[in-house]
Amino acid sequence: MMHKVNAVGRWALVAFLSLLLASSLALAKGKGKGGGKSEPPGWEKGEKKGWETDVPPGQEKEKDSPKKKQLETEREEAQESMEQAKEEAEKAEEKAEEAEEEMVREQRKKSKEDERKAIERSREEESEFVKNQEDPSPKLRKRHKERDRD
């Protein structure tokens, strides 16, 4: 009978130790610590809006913080660079418009000068024609002299 008590005691001890081992393994995983999974807690629930990493906000590690700061700095620098490029483009556009206006003014000035020269040449030709005529009338000579003075 003693033999049976020892065997039952051994089975009870084995069952108790197995239960103890199983419960310690279950507690080691933990419920709020990711449960031994590779994802952080709450990862499987819903969309991850506003997360810059695969770690929930507020649970970043210290080593992740410099990366985040570097990303923010790079983002700010990129935004400043875009703003500067936009300002430079606007300045270049203004300079192009000014250059175009200056070119139009120069063309108008040249056009007026060409027109003045053409009129002057026409008067000279008319004057020469009148001189070459054998007997121009006095009125015509007077009119040509008045034009030449202008």
DSSP file (Angstrom, degrees, kcal/mol; ACC not computed):
  #  RESIDUE AA STRUCTURE BP1 BP2  ACC     N-H-->O    O-->H-N    N-H-->O    O-->H-N    TCO  KAPPA ALPHA  PHI   PSI    X-CA   Y-CA   Z-CA
    1    1 A M     >        0   0    0      0, 0.0     4,-1.8     0, 0.0     5,-0.2   0.000 360.0 360.0 360.0 -35.7    0.0    0.0    0.0
    2    2 A M  H  >  +     0   0    0      1,-0.2     4,-2.4     2,-0.2     5,-0.2   0.856 360.0  58.9 -61.6 -34.8    2.9    2.3    0.7
    3    3 A H  H  > S+     0   0    0      1,-0.2     4,-2.0     2,-0.2    -1,-0.2   0.896 104.5  49.7 -63.4 -38.9    4.0    1.6   -2.8
    4    4 A K  H  > S+     0   0    0      2,-0.2     4,-2.4     1,-0.2    -1,-0.2   0.866 108.9  52.2 -68.6 -35.9    0.7    3.0   -4.1
    5    5 A V  H  X S+     0   0    0     -4,-1.8     4,-2.6     2,-0.2    -2,-0.2   0.906 109.6  49.4 -67.7 -41.7    1.0    6.1   -2.0
    6    6 A N  H  X S+     0   0    0     -4,-2.4     4,-2.5     2,-0.2    -2,-0.2   0.910 111.9  48.2 -63.7 -41.6    4.4    6.8   -3.3
    7    7 A A  H  X S+     0   0    0     -4,-2.0     4,-2.4     2,-0.2    -2,-0.2   0.903 113.7  46.8 -66.1 -41.6    3.3    6.4   -6.9
    8    8 A V  H  X S+     0   0    0     -4,-2.4     4,-2.4     2,-0.2    -2,-0.2   0.902 112.7  50.7 -67.4 -39.4    0.3    8.6   -6.3
    9    9 A G  H  X S+     0   0    0     -4,-2.6     4,-2.6     2,-0.2    -2,-0.2   0.892 109.9  50.0 -63.7 -40.8    2.5   11.2   -4.6
   10   10 A R  H  X S+     0   0    0     -4,-2.5     4,-2.7     2,-0.2    -2,-0.2   0.933 111.2  48.2 -64.1 -44.5    5.0   11.1   -7.5
   11   11 A W  H  X S+     0   0    0     -4,-2.4     4,-2.4     1,-0.2    -2,-0.2   0.889 112.7  49.1 -64.2 -37.7    2.2   11.6  -10.0
   12   12 A A  H  X S+     0   0    0     -4,-2.4     4,-2.7     2,-0.2    -1,-0.2   0.908 111.5  49.0 -66.8 -41.7    0.8   14.5   -7.9
   13   13 A L  H  X S+     0   0    0     -4,-2.6     4,-2.8     2,-0.2    -2,-0.2   0.915 112.3  48.0 -64.1 -42.9    4.3   16.0   -7.7
   14   14 A V  H  X S+     0   0    0     -4,-2.7     4,-2.4     2,-0.2    -2,-0.2   0.909 113.5  47.9 -63.5 -42.4    4.8   15.7  -11.5
   15   15 A A  H  X S+     0   0    0     -4,-2.4     4,-2.4    -5,-0.2    -2,-0.2   0.912 113.0  48.4 -65.7 -42.1    1.4   17.2  -12.1
   16   16 A F  H  X S+     0   0    0     -4,-2.7     4,-2.5     2,-0.2    -2,-0.2   0.928 113.1  46.8 -64.0 -45.3    2.1   20.1   -9.7
   17   17 A L  H  X S+     0   0    0     -4,-2.8     4,-2.6     2,-0.2    -2,-0.2   0.889 112.2  50.6 -65.0 -39.0    5.5   20.8  -11.2
   18   18 A S  H  X S+     0   0    0     -4,-2.4     4,-2.6     2,-0.2    -2,-0.2   0.918 111.7  47.9 -63.1 -44.1    4.1   20.7  -14.8
   19   19 A L  H  X S+     0   0    0     -4,-2.4     4,-2.4     2,-0.2    -2,-0.2   0.908 112.3  49.3 -63.3 -42.0    1.3   23.1  -13.8
   20   20 A L  H  X S+     0   0    0     -4,-2.5     4,-2.1     2,-0.2    -2,-0.2   0.913 112.3  47.8 -62.8 -44.2    3.8   25.4  -12.1
   21   21 A L  H  X S+     0   0    0     -4,-2.6     4,-2.0     2,-0.2    -2,-0.2   0.918 112.4  48.7 -64.1 -44.6    6.1   25.3  -15.2
   22   22 A A  H  X S+     0   0    0     -4,-2.6     4,-2.0     1,-0.2    -2,-0.2   0.898 112.3  48.4 -63.8 -41.8    3.2   26.0  -17.6
   23   23 A S  H  X S+     0   0    0     -4,-2.4     4,-2.3     1,-0.2    -1,-0.2   0.880 109.9  51.5 -69.4 -35.8    1.9   28.9  -15.5
   24   24 A S  H  X S+     0   0    0     -4,-2.1     4,-1.7     2,-0.2    -1,-0.2   0.885 110.2  49.4 -68.4 -36.3    5.4   30.5  -15.2
   25   25 A L  H  X S+     0   0    0     -4,-2.0     4,-1.3     2,-0.2    -2,-0.2   0.892 111.1  50.0 -65.8 -39.6    5.8   30.3  -19.0
   26   26 A A  H  X S+     0   0    0     -4,-2.0     4,-1.2     1,-0.2    -2,-0.2   0.900 112.7  46.3 -66.5 -40.8    2.4   31.9  -19.5
   27   27 A L  H  < S+     0   0    0     -4,-2.3    -1,-0.2     1,-0.2    -2,-0.2   0.809 105.0  61.9 -71.5 -29.0    3.3   34.7  -17.1
   28   28 A A  H  < S+     0   0    0     -4,-1.7    -1,-0.2     1,-0.2    -2,-0.2   0.847 100.6  54.0 -66.4 -34.3    6.7   35.2  -18.8
   29   29 A K  H  < S-     0   0    0     -4,-1.3     6,-0.4    -3,-0.2     7,-0.4   0.934  97.0-159.0 -65.8 -44.9    5.0   36.1  -22.0
   30   30 A G     <  -     0   0    0     -4,-1.2     5,-0.3     5,-0.2    -2,-0.1   0.385  21.0-120.7  75.1 145.9    2.9   38.8  -20.4
   31   31 A K  S >  S+     0   0    0      1,-0.1     3,-0.5     3,-0.1    -1,-0.1   0.886 105.6  39.1 -87.1 -41.1   -0.3   40.2  -21.8
   32   32 A G  T 3  S+     0   0    0      1,-0.2    -1,-0.1     2,-0.1    -2,-0.1   0.411 102.8  70.9 -92.0   1.8    0.6   43.9  -22.1
   33   33 A K  T 3  S-     0   0    0     -4,-0.2     3,-0.4     7,-0.1    -1,-0.2   0.073 123.7 -81.5-108.2  24.3    4.2   43.5  -23.3
   34   34 A G    X   -     0   0    0     -3,-0.5     3,-2.2     1,-0.2     5,-0.2   0.315  55.9-108.3  95.6  -9.5    3.5   42.2  -26.8
   35   35 A G  T 3  S-     0   0    0     -6,-0.4    -1,-0.2     1,-0.3    -5,-0.2   0.774  72.3 -59.2  60.4  27.1    3.0   38.7  -25.7
   36   36 A G  T 3  S+     0   0    0     -3,-0.4    -1,-0.3    -7,-0.4    -2,-0.1   0.470 106.0 131.7  81.0  -0.8    6.3   37.5  -27.1
   37   37 A K    <   -     0   0    0     -3,-2.2    -1,-0.3     2,-0.2    -2,-0.0  -0.362  67.6-122.2 -79.1 164.1    5.2   38.7  -30.6
   38   38 A S  S    S+     0   0    0     -3,-0.1    -1,-0.1    -2,-0.1    -3,-0.1   0.705  90.7  79.7 -81.3 -18.6    7.5   40.8  -32.8
   39   39 A E  S    S-     0   0    0     -5,-0.2    -2,-0.2     1,-0.1     3,-0.1  -0.583  88.4-109.0 -87.0 151.2    4.8   43.5  -33.1
   40   40 A P    >   -     0   0    0      0, 0.0     3,-1.9     0, 0.0     4,-0.3  -0.314  52.0 -74.9 -71.4 162.7    4.3   46.1  -30.3
   41   41 A P  T 3  S+     0   0    0      0, 0.0    -9,-0.1     0, 0.0   -10,-0.0  -0.318 120.5  20.3 -60.8 137.4    1.1   45.9  -28.2
   42   42 A G  T >  S+     0   0    0     -3,-0.1     3,-1.1    14,-0.0   -10,-0.0   0.420  86.4 120.8  87.7  -1.6   -1.9   47.2  -30.1
   43   43 A W  T <  S+     0   0    0     -3,-1.9    12,-0.0     1,-0.3    -1,-0.0   0.889  71.5  52.4 -63.7 -39.6   -0.3   46.7  -33.5
   44   44 A E  T 3  S+     0   0    0     -4,-0.3     2,-0.7     1,-0.1    -1,-0.3   0.582  93.9  87.9 -75.6  -7.4   -2.9   44.3  -34.7
   45   45 A K  S <  S-     0   0    0     -3,-1.1    -1,-0.1     2,-0.0     0, 0.0  -0.831  95.5 -45.1 -99.4 112.6   -5.8   46.8  -33.8
   46   46 A G  S    S-     0   0    0     -2,-0.7     2,-0.1     2,-0.1     0, 0.0   0.125  88.2 -35.6  70.2-179.1   -6.8   49.3  -36.5
   47   47 A E        -     0   0    0      1,-0.1     2,-0.8    -3,-0.0    -2,-0.0  -0.392  49.3-127.9 -78.2 156.8   -4.8   51.6  -38.7
   48   48 A K    >   +     0   0    0     -2,-0.1     3,-1.1     3,-0.1     2,-0.3  -0.568  37.5 175.4-105.7  67.5   -1.5   53.2  -37.6
   49   49 A K  T 3   +     0   0    0     -2,-0.8     3,-0.1     1,-0.2    -2,-0.0  -0.557  66.7  11.2 -76.9 133.3   -2.2   56.8  -38.5
   50   50 A G  T 3  S+     0   0    0      1,-0.3     2,-0.5    -2,-0.3    -1,-0.2   0.427  89.2 135.3  84.0  -1.7    0.5   59.3  -37.4
   51   51 A W    <   -     0   0    0     -3,-1.1    -1,-0.3     1,-0.2    -3,-0.1  -0.685  33.8-173.8 -82.0 129.1    3.0   56.6  -36.6
   52   52 A E  S    S+     0   0    0     -2,-0.5     2,-0.2     3,-0.2    -1,-0.2   0.618  74.1  24.1 -94.6 -15.7    6.4   57.5  -37.9
   53   53 A T  S    S-     0   0    0      2,-0.4     7,-0.0     0, 0.0    11,-0.0  -0.699  94.1 -96.0-131.2-175.3    7.9   54.1  -36.9
   54   54 A D  S    S+     0   0    0     -2,-0.2   -11,-0.0     2,-0.1    -3,-0.0   0.285 101.1  87.4 -89.3  12.3    6.5   50.7  -36.3
   55   55 A V  S    S-     0   0    0    -16,-0.1    -2,-0.4     6,-0.0    -3,-0.2  -0.916  89.3-107.6-109.6 135.6    6.5   51.5  -32.6
   56   56 A P    >   -     0   0    0      0, 0.0     3,-2.1     0, 0.0     4,-0.1  -0.231  48.2 -86.4 -59.1 149.2    3.4   53.2  -31.1
   57   57 A P  T 3  S+     0   0    0      0, 0.0    -6,-0.1     0, 0.0    -7,-0.0  -0.291 116.7  25.0 -56.5 138.3    3.8   56.9  -30.1
   58   58 A G  T 3  S+     0   0    0     -3,-0.1     0, 0.0     3,-0.1     0, 0.0   0.270 108.2  78.0  89.5 -11.6    5.3   57.2  -26.6
   59   59 A Q    <   +     0   0    0     -3,-2.1    -1,-0.0    -4,-0.1     2,-0.0   0.222  61.2 129.8-113.0  13.7    6.9   53.8  -26.7
   60   60 A E        -     0   0    0     -4,-0.1     2,-0.1    -5,-0.1     5,-0.0  -0.338  58.9-119.4 -65.0 149.2    9.9   54.7  -28.8
   61   61 A K    >>  -     0   0    0      1,-0.1     4,-1.1    -2,-0.0     3,-0.8  -0.454  23.9-108.1 -84.0 163.3   13.2   53.7  -27.4
   62   62 A E  T >4 S+     0   0    0      1,-0.3     3,-0.5     2,-0.2    -1,-0.1   0.873 120.6  54.9 -59.4 -37.7   15.9   56.2  -26.6
   63   63 A K  T 3> S+     0   0    0      1,-0.2     4,-0.6     2,-0.2    -1,-0.3   0.761 103.6  55.9 -70.5 -22.5   17.9   55.1  -29.6
   64   64 A D  H <> S+     0   0    0     -3,-0.8     4,-2.1     1,-0.2    -1,-0.2   0.761  92.4  73.4 -76.8 -24.9   14.9   55.8  -31.9
   65   65 A S  H <X S+     0   0    0     -4,-1.1     4,-2.6    -3,-0.5     5,-0.2   0.898  93.1  50.0 -60.6 -46.0   14.7   59.4  -30.7
   66   66 A P  H  > S+     0   0    0      0, 0.0     4,-2.6     0, 0.0    -1,-0.2   0.880 110.0  52.5 -61.7 -35.4   17.7   60.7  -32.5
   67   67 A K  H  X S+     0   0    0     -4,-0.6     4,-2.6     2,-0.2    -2,-0.2   0.921 110.0  48.2 -62.9 -42.9   16.5   59.1  -35.7
   68   68 A K  H  X S+     0   0    0     -4,-2.1     4,-2.4     2,-0.2    -1,-0.2   0.918 112.5  48.0 -64.0 -43.6   13.1   60.9  -35.3
   69   69 A K  H  X S+     0   0    0     -4,-2.6     4,-2.6     2,-0.2    -1,-0.2   0.896 111.3  51.1 -63.7 -39.7   14.9   64.2  -34.6
   70   70 A Q  H  X S+     0   0    0     -4,-2.6     4,-2.8     2,-0.2    -2,-0.2   0.909 110.0  49.4 -64.3 -41.9   17.1   63.7  -37.7
   71   71 A L  H  X S+     0   0    0     -4,-2.6     4,-2.5     2,-0.2    -2,-0.2   0.914 111.6  48.7 -62.5 -42.7   14.0   63.0  -39.8
   72   72 A E  H  X S+     0   0    0     -4,-2.4     4,-2.5     2,-0.2    -2,-0.2   0.914 112.2  48.9 -63.3 -42.5   12.3   66.1  -38.5
   73   73 A T  H  X S+     0   0    0     -4,-2.6     4,-2.6     2,-0.2    -2,-0.2   0.927 112.3  47.9 -62.8 -45.4   15.4   68.2  -39.2
   74   74 A E  H  X S+     0   0    0     -4,-2.8     4,-2.4     1,-0.2    -2,-0.2   0.896 111.3  51.0 -62.6 -39.7   15.7   66.8  -42.7
   75   75 A R  H  X S+     0   0    0     -4,-2.5     4,-2.2     2,-0.2    -2,-0.2   0.917 111.5  47.5 -63.5 -43.4   12.0   67.5  -43.3
   76   76 A E  H  X S+     0   0    0     -4,-2.5     4,-2.5     2,-0.2    -2,-0.2   0.909 112.2  49.7 -64.3 -42.1   12.3   71.1  -42.1
   77   77 A E  H  X S+     0   0    0     -4,-2.6     4,-2.5     1,-0.2    -2,-0.2   0.902 110.8  49.9 -63.2 -40.9   15.4   71.6  -44.3
   78   78 A A  H  X S+     0   0    0     -4,-2.4     4,-2.2     2,-0.2    -1,-0.2   0.898 110.8  49.5 -64.1 -40.1   13.6   70.2  -47.3
   79   79 A Q  H  X S+     0   0    0     -4,-2.2     4,-2.2     2,-0.2    -2,-0.2   0.915 111.9  48.0 -66.1 -42.4   10.7   72.5  -46.7
   80   80 A E  H  X S+     0   0    0     -4,-2.5     4,-2.5     1,-0.2    -2,-0.2   0.899 110.9  51.9 -63.3 -40.2   13.0   75.5  -46.4
   81   81 A S  H  X S+     0   0    0     -4,-2.5     4,-2.4     1,-0.2    -1,-0.2   0.894 109.1  49.9 -62.9 -40.5   14.8   74.5  -49.6
   82   82 A M  H  X S+     0   0    0     -4,-2.2     4,-2.2     2,-0.2    -1,-0.2   0.902 110.6  49.9 -65.5 -40.6   11.4   74.2  -51.4
   83   83 A E  H  X S+     0   0    0     -4,-2.2     4,-2.3     2,-0.2    -2,-0.2   0.904 111.2  48.8 -64.6 -41.2   10.4   77.7  -50.2
   84   84 A Q  H  X S+     0   0    0     -4,-2.5     4,-2.7     2,-0.2    -2,-0.2   0.912 110.8  50.5 -64.4 -41.9   13.8   79.2  -51.3
   85   85 A A  H  X S+     0   0    0     -4,-2.4     4,-2.2     1,-0.2    -1,-0.2   0.893 110.0  50.6 -62.8 -39.0   13.4   77.5  -54.7
   86   86 A K  H  X S+     0   0    0     -4,-2.2     4,-2.1     2,-0.2    -1,-0.2   0.916 111.3  47.8 -64.5 -43.7    9.9   78.9  -55.0
   87   87 A E  H  X S+     0   0    0     -4,-2.3     4,-2.4     2,-0.2    -2,-0.2   0.912 111.9  50.0 -63.7 -42.4   11.1   82.5  -54.1
   88   88 A E  H  X S+     0   0    0     -4,-2.7     4,-2.6     1,-0.2    -1,-0.2   0.887 109.5  51.5 -63.5 -38.3   14.0   82.2  -56.6
   89   89 A A  H  X S+     0   0    0     -4,-2.2     4,-2.2     2,-0.2    -1,-0.2   0.906 109.9  49.3 -64.4 -41.2   11.6   81.0  -59.3
   90   90 A E  H  X S+     0   0    0     -4,-2.1     4,-2.2     2,-0.2    -2,-0.2   0.912 111.9  48.6 -64.4 -42.0    9.4   84.0  -58.6
   91   91 A K  H  X S+     0   0    0     -4,-2.4     4,-2.4     1,-0.2    -2,-0.2   0.911 111.1  50.2 -63.6 -41.9   12.4   86.4  -58.8
   92   92 A A  H  X S+     0   0    0     -4,-2.6     4,-2.3     1,-0.2    -1,-0.2   0.886 109.7  51.2 -63.6 -38.3   13.5   84.8  -62.1
   93   93 A E  H  X S+     0   0    0     -4,-2.2     4,-2.3     2,-0.2    -1,-0.2   0.908 109.7  49.6 -65.3 -41.7   10.0   85.2  -63.5
   94   94 A E  H  X S+     0   0    0     -4,-2.2     4,-2.4     2,-0.2    -2,-0.2   0.913 111.2  49.4 -63.0 -42.5   10.0   88.9  -62.5
   95   95 A K  H  X S+     0   0    0     -4,-2.4     4,-2.5     1,-0.2    -2,-0.2   0.889 109.9  51.6 -64.0 -38.6   13.4   89.4  -64.1
   96   96 A A  H  X S+     0   0    0     -4,-2.3     4,-2.3     2,-0.2    -1,-0.2   0.908 110.0  48.8 -64.2 -41.7   12.2   87.7  -67.3
   97   97 A E  H  X S+     0   0    0     -4,-2.3     4,-2.4     2,-0.2    -2,-0.2   0.914 111.8  49.2 -64.0 -42.2    9.2   90.0  -67.4
   98   98 A E  H  X S+     0   0    0     -4,-2.4     4,-2.4     1,-0.2    -2,-0.2   0.911 111.4  49.5 -63.0 -41.9   11.4   93.1  -66.9
   99   99 A A  H  X S+     0   0    0     -4,-2.5     4,-2.3     2,-0.2    -1,-0.2   0.890 110.5  50.5 -64.0 -39.4   13.7   91.9  -69.7
  100  100 A E  H  X S+     0   0    0     -4,-2.3     4,-2.2     2,-0.2    -2,-0.2   0.916 110.5  48.9 -65.1 -43.1   10.8   91.3  -72.0
  101  101 A E  H  X S+     0   0    0     -4,-2.4     4,-2.3     2,-0.2    -2,-0.2   0.905 111.4  50.2 -62.8 -41.1    9.4   94.8  -71.3
  102  102 A E  H  X S+     0   0    0     -4,-2.4     4,-2.4     1,-0.2    -2,-0.2   0.902 109.5  51.2 -63.4 -41.2   12.9   96.3  -72.0
  103  103 A M  H  X S+     0   0    0     -4,-2.3     4,-2.4     2,-0.2    -1,-0.2   0.902 109.3  50.2 -63.2 -41.1   13.1   94.4  -75.2
  104  104 A V  H  X S+     0   0    0     -4,-2.2     4,-2.5     2,-0.2    -2,-0.2   0.912 110.5  50.3 -63.2 -42.8    9.7   95.7  -76.3
  105  105 A R  H  X S+     0   0    0     -4,-2.3     4,-2.4     1,-0.2    -2,-0.2   0.921 110.9  48.8 -61.4 -43.2   10.8   99.3  -75.5
  106  106 A E  H  X S+     0   0    0     -4,-2.4     4,-2.6     1,-0.2    -2,-0.2   0.897 110.9  50.4 -63.6 -40.8   14.0   98.8  -77.5
  107  107 A Q  H  X S+     0   0    0     -4,-2.4     4,-2.7     2,-0.2    -1,-0.2   0.910 111.2  48.3 -64.6 -42.0   12.1   97.5  -80.5
  108  108 A R  H  X S+     0   0    0     -4,-2.5     4,-2.5     2,-0.2    -2,-0.2   0.918 112.0  49.6 -63.1 -42.5    9.6  100.4  -80.3
  109  109 A K  H  X S+     0   0    0     -4,-2.4     4,-2.2     2,-0.2    -2,-0.2   0.923 113.2  45.9 -62.4 -45.3   12.5  102.8  -80.2
  110  110 A K  H  X S+     0   0    0     -4,-2.6     4,-2.9     2,-0.2     5,-0.2   0.900 111.2  53.1 -64.4 -40.8   14.3  101.2  -83.1
  111  111 A S  H  X S+     0   0    0     -4,-2.7     4,-2.3     2,-0.2    -2,-0.2   0.912 110.1  47.1 -61.6 -42.7   11.0  101.1  -85.1
  112  112 A K  H  X S+     0   0    0     -4,-2.5     4,-2.5     2,-0.2    -1,-0.2   0.902 112.6  49.9 -65.4 -40.3   10.5  104.8  -84.5
  113  113 A E  H  X S+     0   0    0     -4,-2.2     4,-2.4     2,-0.2    -2,-0.2   0.916 111.4  48.4 -64.4 -43.4   14.1  105.5  -85.5
  114  114 A D  H  X S+     0   0    0     -4,-2.9     4,-2.3     2,-0.2    -2,-0.2   0.895 111.7  50.2 -62.8 -39.8   13.7  103.4  -88.7
  115  115 A E  H  X S+     0   0    0     -4,-2.3     4,-2.3    -5,-0.2    -2,-0.2   0.916 110.3  49.8 -64.8 -42.8   10.4  105.3  -89.5
  116  116 A R  H  X S+     0   0    0     -4,-2.5     4,-2.4     1,-0.2    -2,-0.2   0.915 111.8  48.3 -62.5 -42.9   12.1  108.6  -89.0
  117  117 A K  H  X S+     0   0    0     -4,-2.4     4,-2.7     2,-0.2    -1,-0.2   0.892 110.3  51.7 -64.2 -39.7   15.0  107.6  -91.3
  118  118 A A  H  X S+     0   0    0     -4,-2.3     4,-2.4     2,-0.2    -2,-0.2   0.906 111.2  47.4 -64.3 -41.4   12.6  106.3  -93.9
  119  119 A I  H  X S+     0   0    0     -4,-2.3     4,-2.4     2,-0.2    -2,-0.2   0.920 112.4  49.7 -65.0 -42.9   10.7  109.7  -93.9
  120  120 A E  H  X S+     0   0    0     -4,-2.4     4,-2.4     2,-0.2    -2,-0.2   0.920 111.9  47.9 -62.7 -43.9   14.0  111.6  -94.1
  121  121 A R  H  X S+     0   0    0     -4,-2.7     4,-2.7     1,-0.2    -1,-0.2   0.902 110.1  52.7 -62.3 -40.9   15.1  109.5  -97.0
  122  122 A S  H  X S+     0   0    0     -4,-2.4     4,-2.4     1,-0.2    -2,-0.2   0.907 110.0  48.0 -62.2 -41.3   11.8  110.0  -98.7
  123  123 A R  H  X S+     0   0    0     -4,-2.4     4,-2.9     2,-0.2    -1,-0.2   0.910 111.4  50.5 -65.9 -41.2   12.1  113.7  -98.3
  124  124 A E  H  X S+     0   0    0     -4,-2.4     4,-2.8     2,-0.2    -2,-0.2   0.921 111.6  47.7 -62.7 -42.5   15.6  113.7  -99.7
  125  125 A E  H  X S+     0   0    0     -4,-2.7     4,-2.5     2,-0.2    -1,-0.2   0.910 113.0  48.2 -63.9 -41.4   14.5  111.6 -102.7
  126  126 A E  H  X S+     0   0    0     -4,-2.4     4,-2.4     2,-0.2    -2,-0.2   0.907 112.5  49.5 -65.0 -40.8   11.6  114.0 -103.3
  127  127 A S  H  X S+     0   0    0     -4,-2.9     4,-2.2     2,-0.2    -2,-0.2   0.917 111.7  48.2 -63.4 -43.8   13.9  117.0 -103.0
  128  128 A E  H  X S+     0   0    0     -4,-2.8     4,-1.9     2,-0.2    -2,-0.2   0.895 110.4  52.1 -63.6 -40.7   16.4  115.4 -105.4
  129  129 A F  H  X S+     0   0    0     -4,-2.5     4,-0.8     1,-0.2    -1,-0.2   0.918 109.4  49.4 -62.1 -42.7   13.6  114.7 -107.8
  130  130 A V  H >< S+     0   0    0     -4,-2.4     3,-0.7     1,-0.2    -2,-0.2   0.900 109.9  51.2 -64.8 -40.5   12.4  118.3 -107.7
  131  131 A K  H 3< S+     0   0    0     -4,-2.2    -1,-0.2     1,-0.2    -2,-0.2   0.847 107.5  54.3 -64.4 -34.0   15.9  119.6 -108.3
  132  132 A N  H 3< S+     0   0    0     -4,-1.9    -1,-0.2    -5,-0.2    -2,-0.2   0.650  86.2  99.4 -78.5 -13.7   16.3  117.3 -111.3
  133  133 A Q  S << S-     0   0    0     -4,-0.8    -3,-0.0    -3,-0.7     0, 0.0  -0.434  78.0-128.6 -70.5 149.8   13.1  118.6 -112.9
  134  134 A E  S    S+     0   0    0      1,-0.2    -1,-0.1    -2,-0.1    -4,-0.0   0.936  91.0   4.2 -67.3 -48.2   13.8  121.2 -115.6
  135  135 A D  S    S-     0   0    0     -3,-0.0    -1,-0.2     2,-0.0     2,-0.1  -0.655  72.2-171.7-142.6  83.8   11.4  123.9 -114.4
  136  136 A P        -     0   0    0      0, 0.0    -6,-0.0     0, 0.0    -5,-0.0  -0.424  34.8-103.1 -73.3 152.5    9.6  123.3 -111.1
  137  137 A S     >  -     0   0    0      1,-0.1     4,-2.1    -2,-0.1     5,-0.2  -0.391  24.8-118.0 -72.6 153.1    7.0  125.8 -110.1
  138  138 A P  H  > S+     0   0    0      0, 0.0     4,-2.3     0, 0.0     5,-0.2   0.855 114.3  55.0 -60.4 -35.2    7.8  128.4 -107.5
  139  139 A K  H  > S+     0   0    0      1,-0.2     4,-2.3     2,-0.2     5,-0.2   0.913 108.2  48.3 -64.0 -42.1    5.1  127.0 -105.2
  140  140 A L  H  > S+     0   0    0      2,-0.2     4,-2.1     1,-0.2    -1,-0.2   0.897 111.1  50.1 -66.6 -40.1    6.6  123.5 -105.3
  141  141 A R  H  X S+     0   0    0     -4,-2.1     4,-2.0     1,-0.2    -1,-0.2   0.907 111.0  49.7 -63.4 -41.3   10.1  124.8 -104.6
  142  142 A K  H  X S+     0   0    0     -4,-2.3     4,-2.1     1,-0.2    -2,-0.2   0.912 109.9  50.5 -64.1 -42.5    8.8  126.8 -101.6
  143  143 A R  H  X S+     0   0    0     -4,-2.3     4,-1.9     1,-0.2    -1,-0.2   0.889 110.7  49.4 -62.8 -40.6    6.9  123.8 -100.2
  144  144 A H  H  X S+     0   0    0     -4,-2.1     4,-2.3     1,-0.2    -1,-0.2   0.863 108.8  52.5 -68.7 -35.6   10.1  121.6 -100.5
  145  145 A K  H  X S+     0   0    0     -4,-2.0     4,-1.6     2,-0.2    -1,-0.2   0.894 108.1  51.2 -66.4 -38.8   12.2  124.2  -98.8
  146  146 A E  H  X S+     0   0    0     -4,-2.1     4,-1.2     1,-0.2    -2,-0.2   0.891 110.8  48.6 -65.4 -38.8    9.7  124.3  -95.9
  147  147 A R  H  < S+     0   0    0     -4,-1.9     3,-0.2     1,-0.2    -2,-0.2   0.892 107.7  54.9 -66.6 -39.4    9.8  120.5  -95.6
  148  148 A D  H  < S+     0   0    0     -4,-2.3    -1,-0.2     1,-0.2    -2,-0.2   0.859 105.5  53.1 -63.9 -33.6   13.6  120.6  -95.6
  149  149 A R  H  <        0   0    0     -4,-1.6    -1,-0.2     1,-0.3    -2,-0.2   0.830 360.0 360.0 -70.4 -30.5   13.6  123.0  -92.7
  150  150 A D     <        0   0    0     -4,-1.2    -1,-0.3    -3,-0.2    -2,-0.2   0.487 360.0 360.0 -72.5 360.0   11.4  120.7  -90.6
